[in-house]
Amino acid sequence: MSLGENLQFLRKRDNITQEQLAEAMEVSRQSVSKWESDASYPEMDKLLQLADFFHCNLDDMIKQDVSSLYVEDKNHYDSFFDKFSKQMTLGVGLILLGLTTMLFLMSVLPEKPGFDMEALGGIGFFIFLAIAVAIFVVAGLQSEHFEKEHPYIEDFYTKEEKEAFHQKFIKLIVSGMVFIFIGLIFAIGSDFVFTGKEIASGGMPGFIDTDELIGSVFMFCITIAVTLFTYAGTQQSKYNIRQYNLEHDRNSQTYKNKKRTGTVCGCIMLLATIVFLACGFFTKHWQYAAPIYACSGIACGIAAIIINRNNPEKE
């Protein structure tokens, strides 16, 4: 295959037009057309840009038939799990945003006689939680259907694509850690700024509870961090097709461990929900009950590590 044929294959594979490729390369559409028809040859700097743009090895693009090096994503695995990844990230983000909103409202809204502000905060959290649960249910049902229809996927990701994602993964994780440190620095620094627990509420009757206000800002930073971690983790799972295939092979240890992990984590989350509701309704301190879900998430992670610790199929 010639360079022009390879460029045409790569462009169509990524579903982009000649105009879009020309804009990315900062050349005219006619130049791209000439490259693809082998009427002209790109300069070396443009060749390097093209290889980077298509996540392709330069030597393969010039000398090989790149169509033979790529396995087609016949089942639309990539687009489906991109959608699934976004759904899971949105659901997790909404739950944490609900906790953040609850703490913020309870810190800035003035107390009114006969009106339970903590209950109001709890109701607000439940709205976020209900939306998140709905998203999880829809995503779970769609994923279950897809996995039942496609229990085996041929690995179509190239080494270059996996390496490009690895660099993106590092940036997402580092960004999340930065937000955690920002939240910690703000929370610790605020202890030195505010000597009391309450400050004037800026013209509104009553006071602002600085502890809960600081907590809401810290939770907002944690929300961003965990959202980034969730997206990075789900995207990383998408690229691990070997793990996907093992999880759907009924004879594999990975499949058995996944079933066991799902059962244990389901029980943990059910227990967490019961404890959360009991603490919220009986003690009326919803802000203290909210971290139960964070603790249950950690417990699920620990359970998964323990169950999979001796799996010989792990990479």
C-alpha positions as YAML, in Angstrom:
chain: A
units: angstrom
residues:
- id: 1
  name: MET
  ca: [0.00, 0.00, 0.00]
- id: 2
  name: SER
  ca: [1.24, 3.51, -0.83]
- id: 3
  name: LEU
  ca: [1.41, 6.39, 1.65]
- id: 4
  name: GLY
  ca: [-1.63, 7.96, 0.01]
- id: 5
  name: GLU
  ca: [-3.69, 4.78, 0.39]
- id: 6
  name: ASN
  ca: [-2.59, 4.46, 4.00]
- id: 7
  name: LEU
  ca: [-3.60, 8.06, 4.75]
- id: 8
  name: GLN
  ca: [-6.97, 7.50, 3.12]
- id: 9
  name: PHE
  ca: [-7.53, 4.33, 5.18]
- id: 10
  name: LEU
  ca: [-6.54, 6.04, 8.46]
- id: 11
  name: ARG
  ca: [-8.72, 9.07, 7.76]
- id: 12
  name: LYS
  ca: [-11.77, 6.97, 6.97]
- id: 13
  name: ARG
  ca: [-11.09, 4.72, 9.94]
- id: 14
  name: ASP
  ca: [-11.31, 7.75, 12.24]
- id: 15
  name: ASN
  ca: [-14.36, 9.04, 10.35]
- id: 16
  name: ILE
  ca: [-12.92, 12.47, 9.53]
- id: 17
  name: THR
  ca: [-13.12, 14.46, 6.30]
- id: 18
  name: GLN
  ca: [-10.29, 15.80, 4.18]
- id: 19
  name: GLU
  ca: [-11.24, 19.30, 5.36]
- id: 20
  name: GLN
  ca: [-10.91, 18.28, 9.02]
- id: 21
  name: LEU
  ca: [-7.55, 16.61, 8.42]
- id: 22
  name: ALA
  ca: [-6.35, 19.65, 6.47]
- id: 23
  name: GLU
  ca: [-7.33, 21.94, 9.33]
- id: 24
  name: ALA
  ca: [-5.49, 19.73, 11.85]
- id: 25
  name: MET
  ca: [-2.36, 19.70, 9.65]
- id: 26
  name: GLU
  ca: [-2.70, 23.44, 8.85]
- id: 27
  name: VAL
  ca: [-2.70, 22.85, 5.11]
- id: 28
  name: SER
  ca: [-5.28, 23.17, 2.33]
- id: 29
  name: ARG
  ca: [-7.80, 20.47, 1.50]
- id: 30
  name: GLN
  ca: [-6.19, 20.22, -1.93]
- id: 31
  name: SER
  ca: [-2.88, 19.28, -0.27]
- id: 32
  name: VAL
  ca: [-4.54, 16.42, 1.61]
- id: 33
  name: SER
  ca: [-6.23, 15.29, -1.61]
- id: 34
  name: LYS
  ca: [-2.85, 15.25, -3.41]
- id: 35
  name: TRP
  ca: [-1.26, 13.28, -0.55]
- id: 36
  name: GLU
  ca: [-4.00, 10.65, -0.74]
- id: 37
  name: SER
  ca: [-3.76, 10.36, -4.53]
- id: 38
  name: ASP
  ca: [0.07, 10.18, -4.32]
- id: 39
  name: ALA
  ca: [0.29, 13.27, -6.51]
- id: 40
  name: SER
  ca: [2.55, 14.91, -3.89]
- id: 41
  name: TYR
  ca: [4.43, 13.87, -0.76]
- id: 42
  name: PRO
  ca: [4.16, 15.55, 2.67]
- id: 43
  name: GLU
  ca: [7.21, 17.22, 4.12]
- id: 44
  name: MET
  ca: [8.95, 15.48, 7.02]
- id: 45
  name: ASP
  ca: [7.39, 17.69, 9.70]
- id: 46
  name: LYS
  ca: [3.93, 16.95, 8.27]
- id: 47
  name: LEU
  ca: [4.69, 13.22, 8.18]
- id: 48
  name: LEU
  ca: [5.54, 13.34, 11.87]
- id: 49
  name: GLN
  ca: [2.35, 15.27, 12.59]
- id: 50
  name: LEU
  ca: [0.30, 12.73, 10.62]
- id: 51
  name: ALA
  ca: [1.83, 9.80, 12.49]
- id: 52
  name: ASP
  ca: [1.12, 11.49, 15.80]
- id: 53
  name: PHE
  ca: [-2.41, 12.49, 14.75]
- id: 54
  name: PHE
  ca: [-3.36, 8.93, 13.77]
- id: 55
  name: HIS
  ca: [-1.35, 7.32, 16.62]
- id: 56
  name: CYS
  ca: [0.51, 5.37, 13.97]
- id: 57
  name: ASN
  ca: [4.14, 4.28, 13.60]
- id: 58
  name: LEU
  ca: [5.80, 6.46, 10.94]
- id: 59
  name: ASP
  ca: [7.66, 3.54, 9.39]
- id: 60
  name: ASP
  ca: [4.43, 1.52, 9.09]
- id: 61
  name: MET
  ca: [2.59, 4.46, 7.55]
- id: 62
  name: ILE
  ca: [5.25, 4.90, 4.86]
- id: 63
  name: LYS
  ca: [6.26, 1.31, 4.08]
- id: 64
  name: GLN
  ca: [3.51, -1.04, 5.27]
- id: 65
  name: ASP
  ca: [-0.12, -1.78, 4.52]
- id: 66
  name: VAL
  ca: [-1.59, -0.23, 7.68]
- id: 67
  name: SER
  ca: [-5.02, -1.76, 7.03]
- id: 68
  name: SER
  ca: [-3.51, -5.18, 7.72]
- id: 69
  name: LEU
  ca: [-2.15, -3.96, 11.06]
- id: 70
  name: TYR
  ca: [-5.52, -2.87, 12.40]
- id: 71
  name: VAL
  ca: [-8.35, -5.03, 13.66]
- id: 72
  name: GLU
  ca: [-11.71, -3.45, 12.97]
- id: 73
  name: ASP
  ca: [-13.98, -2.61, 15.90]
- id: 74
  name: LYS
  ca: [-16.91, -4.50, 14.40]
- id: 75
  name: ASN
  ca: [-18.98, -4.46, 17.61]
- id: 76
  name: HIS
  ca: [-18.59, -0.71, 18.28]
- id: 77
  name: TYR
  ca: [-16.93, -1.60, 21.57]
- id: 78
  name: ASP
  ca: [-15.00, 1.66, 21.81]
- id: 79
  name: SER
  ca: [-17.99, 3.97, 21.35]
- id: 80
  name: PHE
  ca: [-20.18, 1.91, 23.67]
- id: 81
  name: PHE
  ca: [-17.69, 1.89, 26.55]
- id: 82
  name: ASP
  ca: [-16.88, 5.56, 26.04]
- id: 83
  name: LYS
  ca: [-20.58, 6.18, 26.72]
- id: 84
  name: PHE
  ca: [-20.58, 3.75, 29.66]
- id: 85
  name: SER
  ca: [-17.50, 5.45, 31.13]
- id: 86
  name: LYS
  ca: [-19.18, 8.86, 30.97]
- id: 87
  name: GLN
  ca: [-22.36, 7.50, 32.57]
- id: 88
  name: MET
  ca: [-20.49, 5.96, 35.51]
- id: 89
  name: THR
  ca: [-18.41, 9.10, 35.97]
- id: 90
  name: LEU
  ca: [-21.54, 11.29, 35.92]
- id: 91
  name: GLY
  ca: [-23.29, 9.06, 38.48]
- id: 92
  name: VAL
  ca: [-20.37, 9.12, 40.91]
- id: 93
  name: GLY
  ca: [-19.97, 12.87, 40.41]
- id: 94
  name: LEU
  ca: [-23.66, 13.52, 41.15]
- id: 95
  name: ILE
  ca: [-23.55, 11.59, 44.44]
- id: 96
  name: LEU
  ca: [-20.52, 13.53, 45.66]
- id: 97
  name: LEU
  ca: [-21.95, 16.79, 44.35]
- id: 98
  name: GLY
  ca: [-25.10, 16.03, 46.34]
- id: 99
  name: LEU
  ca: [-23.03, 15.69, 49.52]
- id: 100
  name: THR
  ca: [-21.21, 18.93, 48.70]
- id: 101
  name: THR
  ca: [-24.46, 20.79, 48.07]
- id: 102
  name: MET
  ca: [-25.98, 19.45, 51.29]
- id: 103
  name: LEU
  ca: [-23.03, 20.68, 53.38]
- id: 104
  name: PHE
  ca: [-23.01, 24.05, 51.63]
- id: 105
  name: LEU
  ca: [-26.73, 24.70, 52.13]
- id: 106
  name: MET
  ca: [-26.56, 23.68, 55.78]
- id: 107
  name: SER
  ca: [-23.69, 26.11, 56.33]
- id: 108
  name: VAL
  ca: [-25.18, 29.21, 54.67]
- id: 109
  name: LEU
  ca: [-28.94, 28.90, 55.19]
- id: 110
  name: PRO
  ca: [-30.06, 30.51, 58.47]
- id: 111
  name: GLU
  ca: [-31.84, 28.38, 61.05]
- id: 112
  name: LYS
  ca: [-35.59, 28.97, 61.30]
- id: 113
  name: PRO
  ca: [-37.69, 27.95, 64.30]
- id: 114
  name: GLY
  ca: [-39.69, 24.83, 63.57]
- id: 115
  name: PHE
  ca: [-37.84, 24.22, 60.29]
- id: 116
  name: ASP
  ca: [-35.37, 21.34, 60.08]
- id: 117
  name: MET
  ca: [-32.49, 22.57, 57.88]
- id: 118
  name: GLU
  ca: [-30.69, 19.23, 58.17]
- id: 119
  name: ALA
  ca: [-33.73, 17.43, 56.78]
- id: 120
  name: LEU
  ca: [-33.80, 19.94, 53.89]
- id: 121
  name: GLY
  ca: [-30.16, 19.16, 53.16]
- id: 122
  name: GLY
  ca: [-30.95, 15.44, 53.28]
- id: 123
  name: ILE
  ca: [-33.78, 15.88, 50.77]
- id: 124
  name: GLY
  ca: [-31.44, 17.75, 48.43]
- id: 125
  name: PHE
  ca: [-28.92, 14.92, 48.66]
- id: 126
  name: PHE
  ca: [-31.62, 12.35, 47.89]
- id: 127
  name: ILE
  ca: [-32.49, 14.20, 44.68]
- id: 128
  name: PHE
  ca: [-28.89, 13.90, 43.48]
- id: 129
  name: LEU
  ca: [-28.75, 10.29, 44.68]
- id: 130
  name: ALA
  ca: [-31.97, 9.36, 42.85]
- id: 131
  name: ILE
  ca: [-30.67, 10.78, 39.57]
- id: 132
  name: ALA
  ca: [-27.33, 8.97, 40.03]
- id: 133
  name: VAL
  ca: [-29.04, 5.65, 40.80]
- id: 134
  name: ALA
  ca: [-31.19, 6.03, 37.68]
- id: 135
  name: ILE
  ca: [-28.05, 6.60, 35.60]
- id: 136
  name: PHE
  ca: [-26.35, 3.56, 37.18]
- id: 137
  name: VAL
  ca: [-29.37, 1.34, 36.49]
- id: 138
  name: VAL
  ca: [-29.60, 2.40, 32.84]
- id: 139
  name: ALA
  ca: [-25.84, 2.06, 32.33]
- id: 140
  name: GLY
  ca: [-25.82, -1.32, 34.07]
- id: 141
  name: LEU
  ca: [-28.66, -2.72, 31.97]
- id: 142
  name: GLN
  ca: [-27.10, -1.46, 28.75]
- id: 143
  name: SER
  ca: [-23.72, -2.90, 29.74]
- id: 144
  name: GLU
  ca: [-25.24, -6.25, 30.68]
- id: 145
  name: HIS
  ca: [-26.98, -6.46, 27.30]
- id: 146
  name: PHE
  ca: [-23.82, -5.51, 25.38]
- id: 147
  name: GLU
  ca: [-21.65, -7.99, 27.28]
- id: 148
  name: LYS
  ca: [-24.19, -10.77, 26.76]
- id: 149
  name: GLU
  ca: [-24.25, -10.06, 23.02]
- id: 150
  name: HIS
  ca: [-20.46, -9.68, 22.77]
- id: 151
  name: PRO
  ca: [-18.72, -11.92, 25.36]
- id: 152
  name: TYR
  ca: [-15.48, -11.89, 23.36]
- id: 153
  name: ILE
  ca: [-13.79, -8.88, 21.74]
- id: 154
  name: GLU
  ca: [-10.73, -9.09, 19.54]
- id: 155
  name: ASP
  ca: [-8.12, -6.58, 20.71]
- id: 156
  name: PHE
  ca: [-8.17, -3.88, 18.03]
- id: 157
  name: TYR
  ca: [-6.27, -1.17, 19.93]
- id: 158
  name: THR
  ca: [-2.79, -0.47, 18.61]
- id: 159
  name: LYS
  ca: [0.28, -0.10, 20.77]
- id: 160
  name: GLU
  ca: [0.38, 3.60, 19.89]
- id: 161
  name: GLU
  ca: [-3.25, 4.11, 20.96]
- id: 162
  name: LYS
  ca: [-2.64, 2.37, 24.29]
- id: 163
  name: GLU
  ca: [0.49, 4.43, 24.88]
- id: 164
  name: ALA
  ca: [-1.38, 7.66, 24.05]
- id: 165
  name: PHE
  ca: [-4.07, 6.75, 26.58]
- id: 166
  name: HIS
  ca: [-1.44, 5.87, 29.19]
- id: 167
  name: GLN
  ca: [-0.10, 9.42, 28.98]
- id: 168
  name: LYS
  ca: [-3.66, 10.76, 29.30]
- id: 169
  name: PHE
  ca: [-4.27, 8.43, 32.27]
- id: 170
  name: ILE
  ca: [-1.25, 9.85, 34.09]
- id: 171
  name: LYS
  ca: [-2.49, 13.41, 33.55]
- id: 172
  name: LEU
  ca: [-5.98, 12.54, 34.88]
- id: 173
  name: ILE
  ca: [-4.59, 10.88, 38.01]
- id: 174
  name: VAL
  ca: [-2.14, 13.70, 38.71]
- id: 175
  name: SER
  ca: [-4.91, 16.30, 38.19]
- id: 176
  name: GLY
  ca: [-7.11, 14.46, 40.69]
- id: 177
  name: MET
  ca: [-4.32, 14.38, 43.26]
- id: 178
  name: VAL
  ca: [-3.77, 18.12, 42.75]
- id: 179
  name: PHE
  ca: [-7.42, 18.83, 43.60]
- id: 180
  name: ILE
  ca: [-7.15, 16.68, 46.74]
- id: 181
  name: PHE
  ca: [-4.11, 18.67, 47.89]
- id: 182
  name: ILE
  ca: [-5.88, 21.94, 47.09]
- id: 183
  name: GLY
  ca: [-8.80, 20.84, 49.27]
- id: 184
  name: LEU
  ca: [-6.49, 19.80, 52.11]
- id: 185
  name: ILE
  ca: [-4.51, 23.04, 51.94]
- id: 186
  name: PHE
  ca: [-7.74, 25.08, 51.97]
- id: 187
  name: ALA
  ca: [-9.17, 23.12, 54.91]
- id: 188
  name: ILE
  ca: [-5.98, 23.34, 56.97]
- id: 189
  name: GLY
  ca: [-5.39, 26.99, 56.08]
- id: 190
  name: SER
  ca: [-8.95, 27.93, 56.98]
- id: 191
  name: ASP
  ca: [-8.40, 26.74, 60.55]
- id: 192
  name: PHE
  ca: [-5.84, 29.51, 60.94]
- id: 193
  name: VAL
  ca: [-8.08, 32.16, 59.33]
- id: 194
  name: PHE
  ca: [-11.30, 31.45, 61.24]
- id: 195
  name: THR
  ca: [-10.84, 31.44, 64.97]
- id: 196
  name: GLY
  ca: [-14.53, 30.76, 65.71]
- id: 197
  name: LYS
  ca: [-17.03, 28.34, 64.31]
- id: 198
  name: GLU
  ca: [-19.48, 30.96, 63.06]
- id: 199
  name: ILE
  ca: [-19.23, 34.20, 61.12]
- id: 200
  name: ALA
  ca: [-21.80, 36.79, 60.11]
- id: 201
  name: SER
  ca: [-23.87, 35.67, 57.14]
- id: 202
  name: GLY
  ca: [-23.45, 38.85, 55.09]
- id: 203
  name: GLY
  ca: [-26.71, 40.66, 55.80]
- id: 204
  name: MET
  ca: [-28.80, 37.53, 56.32]
- id: 205
  name: PRO
  ca: [-30.11, 36.82, 59.79]
- id: 206
  name: GLY
  ca: [-28.03, 34.30, 61.71]
- id: 207
  name: PHE
  ca: [-24.53, 33.01, 61.16]
- id: 208
  name: ILE
  ca: [-22.60, 30.85, 58.71]
- id: 209
  name: ASP
  ca: [-21.22, 27.63, 60.15]
- id: 210
  name: THR
  ca: [-17.60, 27.82, 59.01]
- id: 211
  name: ASP
  ca: [-16.90, 24.15, 59.77]
- id: 212
  name: GLU
  ca: [-19.59, 23.00, 57.35]
- id: 213
  name: LEU
  ca: [-18.69, 25.70, 54.82]
- id: 214
  name: ILE
  ca: [-15.05, 24.58, 54.84]
- id: 215
  name: GLY
  ca: [-16.24, 20.99, 54.63]
- id: 216
  name: SER
  ca: [-18.36, 21.78, 51.57]
- id: 217
  name: VAL
  ca: [-15.41, 23.40, 49.77]
- id: 218
  name: PHE
  ca: [-13.20, 20.44, 50.66]
- id: 219
  name: MET
  ca: [-15.90, 18.03, 49.41]
- id: 220
  name: PHE
  ca: [-16.13, 20.00, 46.15]
- id: 221
  name: CYS
  ca: [-12.41, 19.42, 45.57]
- id: 222
  name: ILE
  ca: [-12.85, 15.75, 46.45]
- id: 223
  name: THR
  ca: [-15.79, 15.56, 44.02]
- id: 224
  name: ILE
  ca: [-13.64, 16.79, 41.15]
- id: 225
  name: ALA
  ca: [-10.78, 14.46, 42.13]
- id: 226
  name: VAL
  ca: [-12.92, 11.33, 42.44]
- id: 227
  name: THR
  ca: [-14.71, 12.18, 39.17]
- id: 228
  name: LEU
  ca: [-11.34, 12.33, 37.41]
- id: 229
  name: PHE
  ca: [-10.25, 9.07, 39.05]
- id: 230
  name: THR
  ca: [-13.49, 7.35, 38.02]
- id: 231
  name: TYR
  ca: [-13.18, 8.45, 34.41]
- id: 232
  name: ALA
  ca: [-9.51, 7.43, 34.30]
- id: 233
  name: GLY
  ca: [-10.27, 4.03, 35.82]
- id: 234
  name: THR
  ca: [-13.19, 3.20, 33.55]
- id: 235
  name: GLN
  ca: [-11.22, 4.29, 30.49]
- id: 236
  name: GLN
  ca: [-8.28, 2.16, 31.58]
- id: 237
  name: SER
  ca: [-10.61, -0.84, 31.87]
- id: 238
  name: LYS
  ca: [-11.84, -0.16, 28.34]
- id: 239
  name: TYR
  ca: [-8.36, -0.63, 26.90]
- id: 240
  name: ASN
  ca: [-7.78, -3.86, 28.84]
- id: 241
  name: ILE
  ca: [-9.64, -6.15, 26.43]
- id: 242
  name: ARG
  ca: [-7.82, -9.22, 27.73]
- id: 243
  name: GLN
  ca: [-9.38, -8.58, 31.14]
- id: 244
  name: TYR
  ca: [-12.79, -8.06, 29.49]
- id: 245
  name: ASN
  ca: [-12.58, -11.43, 27.75]
- id: 246
  name: LEU
  ca: [-11.47, -13.22, 30.92]
- id: 247
  name: GLU
  ca: [-14.38, -11.68, 32.85]
- id: 248
  name: HIS
  ca: [-16.79, -13.28, 30.38]
- id: 249
  name: ASP
  ca: [-15.12, -16.68, 30.16]
- id: 250
  name: ARG
  ca: [-17.10, -18.87, 32.53]
- id: 251
  name: ASN
  ca: [-14.13, -21.20, 32.98]
- id: 252
  name: SER
  ca: [-11.72, -18.47, 34.09]
- id: 253
  name: GLN
  ca: [-10.84, -17.56, 37.65]
- id: 254
  name: THR
  ca: [-11.36, -13.90, 36.76]
- id: 255
  name: TYR
  ca: [-15.01, -14.58, 35.90]
- id: 256
  name: LYS
  ca: [-15.57, -16.38, 39.23]
- id: 257
  name: ASN
  ca: [-13.85, -13.61, 41.17]
- id: 258
  name: LYS
  ca: [-15.94, -10.95, 39.42]
- id: 259
  name: LYS
  ca: [-19.17, -12.72, 40.42]
- id: 260
  name: ARG
  ca: [-17.96, -13.05, 44.02]
- id: 261
  name: THR
  ca: [-16.85, -9.40, 44.14]
- id: 262
  name: GLY
  ca: [-20.21, -8.25, 42.79]
- id: 263
  name: THR
  ca: [-22.08, -10.19, 45.47]
- id: 264
  name: VAL
  ca: [-19.89, -8.88, 48.31]
- id: 265
  name: CYS
  ca: [-20.00, -5.26, 47.10]
- id: 266
  name: GLY
  ca: [-23.75, -5.45, 46.58]
- id: 267
  name: CYS
  ca: [-24.20, -6.53, 50.20]
- id: 268
  name: ILE
  ca: [-21.86, -3.77, 51.41]
- id: 269
  name: MET
  ca: [-23.73, -1.05, 49.51]
- id: 270
  name: LEU
  ca: [-27.12, -2.37, 50.67]
- id: 271
  name: LEU
  ca: [-25.94, -2.31, 54.28]
- id: 272
  name: ALA
  ca: [-24.51, 1.20, 53.77]
- id: 273
  name: THR
  ca: [-27.87, 2.43, 52.47]
- id: 274
  name: ILE
  ca: [-29.71, 0.95, 55.47]
- id: 275
  name: VAL
  ca: [-27.24, 2.54, 57.91]
- id: 276
  name: PHE
  ca: [-27.40, 5.87, 56.05]
- id: 277
  name: LEU
  ca: [-31.18, 6.03, 56.18]
- id: 278
  name: ALA
  ca: [-31.28, 4.95, 59.82]
- id: 279
  name: CYS
  ca: [-28.72, 7.56, 60.88]
- id: 280
  name: GLY
  ca: [-30.39, 10.28, 58.85]
- id: 281
  name: PHE
  ca: [-33.98, 9.74, 59.94]
- id: 282
  name: PHE
  ca: [-33.37, 8.79, 63.57]
- id: 283
  name: THR
  ca: [-30.55, 11.21, 64.46]
- id: 284
  name: LYS
  ca: [-31.43, 13.97, 61.92]
- id: 285
  name: HIS
  ca: [-27.70, 14.50, 61.34]
- id: 286
  name: TRP
  ca: [-27.54, 13.84, 57.61]
- id: 287
  name: GLN
  ca: [-24.11, 15.42, 57.26]
- id: 288
  name: TYR
  ca: [-22.62, 12.82, 59.59]
- id: 289
  name: ALA
  ca: [-24.39, 9.96, 57.81]
- id: 290
  name: ALA
  ca: [-23.22, 11.03, 54.35]
- id: 291
  name: PRO
  ca: [-19.60, 9.73, 54.63]
- id: 292
  name: ILE
  ca: [-20.98, 6.21, 55.06]
- id: 293
  name: TYR
  ca: [-21.07, 5.86, 51.27]
- id: 294
  name: ALA
  ca: [-17.44, 6.91, 50.98]
- id: 295
  name: CYS
  ca: [-16.50, 4.31, 53.59]
- id: 296
  name: SER
  ca: [-18.54, 1.63, 51.81]
- id: 297
  name: GLY
  ca: [-16.76, 2.46, 48.54]
- id: 298
  name: ILE
  ca: [-13.41, 1.96, 50.26]
- id: 299
  name: ALA
  ca: [-14.70, -1.32, 51.74]
- id: 300
  name: CYS
  ca: [-15.70, -2.50, 48.25]
- id: 301
  name: GLY
  ca: [-12.23, -1.69, 46.95]
- id: 302
  name: ILE
  ca: [-10.59, -3.62, 49.78]
- id: 303
  name: ALA
  ca: [-12.92, -6.59, 49.19]
- id: 304
  name: ALA
  ca: [-12.04, -6.62, 45.48]
- id: 305
  name: ILE
  ca: [-8.31, -6.58, 46.26]
- id: 306
  name: ILE
  ca: [-8.64, -9.44, 48.73]
- id: 307
  name: ILE
  ca: [-10.75, -11.58, 46.38]
- id: 308
  name: ASN
  ca: [-8.39, -11.05, 43.42]
- id: 309
  name: ARG
  ca: [-5.09, -11.17, 45.32]
- id: 310
  name: ASN
  ca: [-4.16, -14.74, 44.22]
- id: 311
  name: ASN
  ca: [-5.61, -14.69, 40.73]
- id: 312
  name: PRO
  ca: [-3.03, -16.37, 38.43]
- id: 313
  name: GLU
  ca: [-4.63, -14.73, 35.38]
- id: 314
  name: LYS
  ca: [-3.73, -11.20, 36.46]
- id: 315
  name: GLU
  ca: [-1.21, -9.47, 34.20]
...
